[in-house]
């Protein structure tokens, strides 16, 4: 694959629009399969991608091919799947109906089961797992802002897909143990629900010890479940996953010193689950805390905090009023 390869974003939401915009700004041929709302927004305002490091690119709507019709897959050499987990099967069926068997299919989704779904429904295709470590905020008027740090990781393949996607401002790296990395990302994503329930920006929330204690307890539940499953998660930071609950419980000053050396967080960053609640959309809670609860039951284990948080997110979804603005104490007593 080379720079002439055509890239299609399958389900361009916040992550998809940011990644697609960055790839197009780097000179790649990019098309976006998106909902009419996103297409109308970009047609009216253009596509603007920014990052907390100071990166900024503005693209006119004419510079990015936009479509709501999956027939757009026909010309794609690489398809980056960025839909939510519950939409993976439907997207796989659209890819099967329209994409060339020579196209590489890359999952850039949260969760751990999406690649299995894609491979089951796309026999004969080359399907690769990936992991996006950073957070993207949709700021409106076609503006998508990367608010945390990290490189996109893909499982290694003979075609070196990661190497061909790599750009100076958007790093892709090929890795061997993508499954362990995806489970490590799931552990990190357990905080998504706490941000959604609190309504606080991520950096502000992590700066408060009561919130970190809730996160630490979720990690303990999840680590016990993963051990029972025989899964060894790969830490997203230099800190081993087994030590993370201890660090989360540290006093604020000590935690800040350690955390600031490992990850950079924009003050505006929130979680995609918070955004889902604000927009009245279905969240991915079933693929995060919900998955931990399911696996715990399989092994006769208990994950009461994960179950409580999952139930609170479901309740907020049904209420349709955005983030409920809960405190740590309210979550514990729910």
C-alpha positions in Angstrom: 0.0 0.0 0.0 1.2 3.5 -0.7 0.0 7.1 -0.5 -2.3 6.5 -3.5 -4.4 4.1 -1.5 -8.0 5.2 -1.0 -9.2 5.2 2.7 -12.9 5.1 3.7 -14.1 5.8 7.3 -17.0 3.5 8.0 -19.3 5.4 10.4 -17.6 8.8 10.8 -18.5 10.1 14.2 -16.0 12.0 16.5 -13.1 9.5 16.1 -13.8 8.8 12.5 -14.0 12.5 11.5 -10.9 13.3 13.4 -8.9 10.4 11.9 -10.3 11.0 8.5 -9.6 14.7 8.6 -6.0 14.1 9.8 -5.4 11.6 7.0 -6.8 13.9 4.4 -4.7 16.8 5.7 -1.7 14.5 5.2 -2.5 14.1 1.6 -4.4 10.9 1.6 -7.5 10.2 -0.5 -10.3 10.0 2.2 -14.0 9.4 2.1 -16.4 9.4 5.0 -19.5 7.2 5.3 -21.5 9.3 7.8 -25.0 10.1 9.0 -26.9 12.9 7.2 -26.5 15.1 10.3 -22.6 14.9 10.1 -22.6 15.3 6.3 -24.8 18.4 6.5 -22.6 19.9 9.3 -19.4 19.4 7.2 -21.0 20.6 4.0 -22.0 23.8 5.8 -18.9 24.5 7.9 -16.1 22.3 6.4 -14.1 19.8 8.5 -11.8 21.3 11.2 -9.5 19.0 13.1 -7.4 20.2 16.1 -5.4 18.7 18.9 -4.3 19.8 22.4 -0.7 19.9 21.1 -1.6 22.8 18.8 -2.3 21.0 15.5 -5.0 22.5 13.4 -6.2 21.7 9.9 -9.2 23.2 8.1 -10.6 21.3 5.1 -13.4 22.4 2.8 -16.2 20.0 2.2 -14.9 19.6 -1.4 -11.7 18.1 0.0 -13.4 15.1 1.6 -15.8 12.8 -0.1 -18.9 12.5 1.9 -21.7 9.9 1.6 -24.5 8.3 3.5 -24.6 5.4 0.9 -22.3 2.4 1.6 -21.7 2.1 -2.1 -18.8 4.5 -1.3 -16.9 1.4 -0.1 -16.5 0.1 -3.7 -13.4 2.3 -4.3 -11.8 1.8 -0.9 -8.4 0.1 -0.4 -8.5 0.5 3.4 -11.8 0.7 5.4 -11.4 2.1 8.9 -14.5 1.0 11.0 -15.3 3.5 13.7 -19.0 2.7 14.5 -20.2 1.8 18.0 -20.0 -1.8 19.0 -23.7 -2.5 18.7 -23.6 -1.3 15.0 -20.6 -3.5 14.0 -22.7 -6.4 12.5 -24.8 -4.1 10.4 -21.7 -2.2 9.1 -20.0 -5.5 8.3 -22.9 -6.5 6.2 -22.7 -3.2 4.3 -19.0 -3.7 3.7 -19.7 -7.3 2.4 -22.2 -5.9 -0.1 -20.1 -3.1 -1.5 -16.3 -3.4 -0.7 -13.7 -5.2 -2.8 -12.3 -8.4 -1.2 -8.9 -6.8 -1.6 -9.8 -4.0 0.8 -8.2 -4.1 4.3 -10.8 -3.8 7.0 -9.4 -2.2 10.2 -11.5 -1.9 13.4 -10.7 1.3 15.3 -13.5 0.7 17.9 -13.8 0.4 21.6 -14.5 -3.0 23.1 -12.9 -6.4 22.6 -15.4 -8.3 20.4 -15.7 -6.2 17.3 -13.0 -7.9 15.3 -14.6 -11.3 15.9 -17.9 -9.9 14.6 -16.2 -8.4 11.5 -14.3 -11.6 10.7 -17.4 -13.8 11.1 -19.4 -11.7 8.7 -16.6 -10.9 6.3 -15.0 -14.2 5.3 -12.2 -13.8 2.8 -11.4 -10.2 3.9 -8.3 -9.2 5.7 -9.6 -7.8 9.0 -7.2 -6.2 11.5 -7.8 -5.1 15.1 -6.8 -1.7 16.2 -6.9 0.5 19.3 -7.4 4.3 19.5 -6.0 5.6 22.8 -7.0 9.2 22.6 -10.3 11.0 23.2 -11.9 13.2 20.6 -14.5 15.9 21.4 -17.1 17.0 18.8 -17.2 20.8 19.3 -19.8 21.5 16.6 -19.7 23.2 13.2 -17.5 20.4 11.8 -14.9 20.8 14.5 -13.3 17.7 16.1 -10.6 18.1 18.8 -8.2 15.5 20.1 -8.0 16.0 23.8 -5.7 13.2 25.1 -2.4 11.7 23.9 -1.3 8.4 22.4 -0.6 6.5 19.1 -3.1 4.4 17.2 -2.1 0.7 17.5 -2.9 -1.9 14.9 -2.1 -5.6 14.8 0.9 -6.3 12.6 0.3 -7.7 9.2 2.5 -8.6 6.2 1.3 -5.6 4.2 2.4 -3.3 7.1 -0.9 -1.5 7.1 0.1 0.5 10.2 3.2 1.7 8.5 1.3 2.9 5.4 -1.3 4.8 7.4 1.4 6.5 9.6 1.8 10.2 9.3 3.9 12.7 11.3 0.9 14.2 13.1 -1.1 10.9 13.4 1.0 8.0 14.4 0.0 4.4 13.7 2.1 1.6 15.1 2.0 -2.1 14.4 2.0 -4.4 17.5 2.0 -8.1 18.2 -0.3 -8.4 21.2 -3.3 -6.4 20.1 -5.7 -8.5 22.2 -3.9 -7.7 25.4 -3.8 -4.0 24.4 -7.6 -4.0 23.7 -8.3 -5.4 27.2 -5.9 -2.8 28.7 -7.9 -0.1 26.9 -11.1 -1.5 28.2 -9.8 -1.1 31.8 -9.0 2.6 31.0 -12.5 3.0 29.5 -14.2 2.0 32.7 -13.8 5.6 33.6 -16.0 6.7 30.7 -19.1 5.9 32.7 -17.9 7.9 35.7 -17.3 11.0 33.5 -20.7 10.5 32.0 -22.4 10.2 35.4 -20.5 13.1 37.0 -20.6 15.5 34.0 -17.1 16.7 35.0 -14.3 17.1 32.5 -11.9 14.2 32.6 -8.9 16.0 34.1 -11.0 17.6 36.8 -12.7 14.3 37.7 -9.4 12.4 37.9 -8.0 15.2 40.1 -10.5 14.2 42.8 -9.6 11.2 45.0 -13.2 10.1 45.7 -13.7 9.6 42.0 -10.4 7.8 41.6 -11.3 5.4 44.4 -14.4 4.5 42.5 -12.3 3.8 39.5 -9.8 1.8 41.5 -12.6 -0.4 42.8 -13.8 -1.0 39.3 -10.3 -2.0 38.2 -10.1 -4.5 41.1 -13.3 -6.1 40.0 -12.2 -6.2 36.4 -8.7 -7.5 37.1 -10.2 -10.4 39.1 -12.5 -11.2 36.3 -9.7 -11.1 33.7 -7.6 -13.3 35.8 -10.4 -15.9 35.9 -10.7 -15.6 32.1 -7.0 -16.1 31.6 -6.6 -12.7 30.1 -3.4 -10.6 30.6 -4.2 -7.0 29.9 -1.4 -4.8 28.5 -1.2 -1.5 30.4 -1.8 1.7 28.4 0.8 3.4 30.5 4.3 2.5 31.9 2.5 1.6 35.1 1.6 -2.2 35.3 -2.2 -2.8 35.3 -1.9 -4.6 38.6 -0.5 -1.4 40.3 -3.0 1.1 38.8 -5.6 0.7 41.6 -3.0 1.5 44.2 -1.9 4.6 42.3 -5.5 5.8 41.8 -5.9 5.7 45.6 -2.9 8.0 46.3 -3.5 11.5 47.6 -4.2 14.1 44.9 -0.7 15.7 44.9 1.1 12.3 44.5 -1.3 11.1 41.9 -0.9 14.3 39.8 2.9 13.9 39.8 2.7 10.4 38.5 -0.2 10.9 36.0 1.2 14.0 34.4 4.3 12.1 33.4 2.3 9.4 31.7 -0.6 11.0 29.8 -1.5 14.5 28.6 -5.2 15.5 29.0 -6.8 18.7 27.6 -8.9 20.5 30.2 -11.9 20.2 27.9 -11.7 16.4 27.5 -14.7 14.3 28.5 -15.7 10.8 27.6 -17.6 9.6 24.5 -20.2 8.1 26.9 -20.8 11.6 28.4 -21.3 12.9 24.8 -23.7 10.0 24.1 -25.9 10.9 27.1 -25.8 14.6 26.2 -27.0 13.8 22.7 -29.6 11.2 23.8 -27.7 8.3 22.1 -27.2 4.7 23.1 -24.0 4.2 25.0 -21.5 1.3 24.9 -22.0 0.5 28.6 -22.9 -3.1 27.7 -19.5 -3.6 26.2 -17.6 -2.1 29.2 -19.0 -2.5 32.7 -21.7 -4.8 31.3 -19.1 -7.1 29.9 -17.2 -7.3 33.2 -20.5 -8.2 35.0 -21.2 -10.9 32.4 -17.8 -12.4 32.7 -17.9 -12.2 36.5 -21.2 -14.3 36.5 -19.5 -16.8 34.2 -16.9 -17.5 36.9 -19.1 -17.2 40.0 -17.6 -13.9 40.9 -19.2 -10.6 42.0 -18.8 -7.2 40.4 -21.3 -5.1 42.3 -19.8 -1.7 41.6 -19.6 -2.4 37.9 -23.2 -3.6 37.9 -24.4 -0.5 39.8 -22.6 1.9 37.4 -24.0 0.0 34.4 -27.5 0.3 35.8 -27.1 4.1 36.5 -25.9 4.7 32.9 -28.9 2.7 31.6 -31.2 4.8 33.8 -29.6 8.0 32.4 -30.1 6.7 28.9 -33.7 6.1 29.5 -34.3 9.5 31.2 -32.8 11.3 28.1 -31.7 14.3 30.2 -28.0 14.1 29.6 -25.5 13.6 32.5 -27.3 13.2 35.8 -24.4 15.0 37.6 -24.0 12.4 40.3 -21.4 12.6 43.1 -19.3 9.6 44.2 -21.4 9.2 47.3 -24.6 9.1 45.2 -23.1 6.4 43.0 -22.1 4.3 46.0 -25.6 4.6 47.6 -27.6 4.0 44.4 
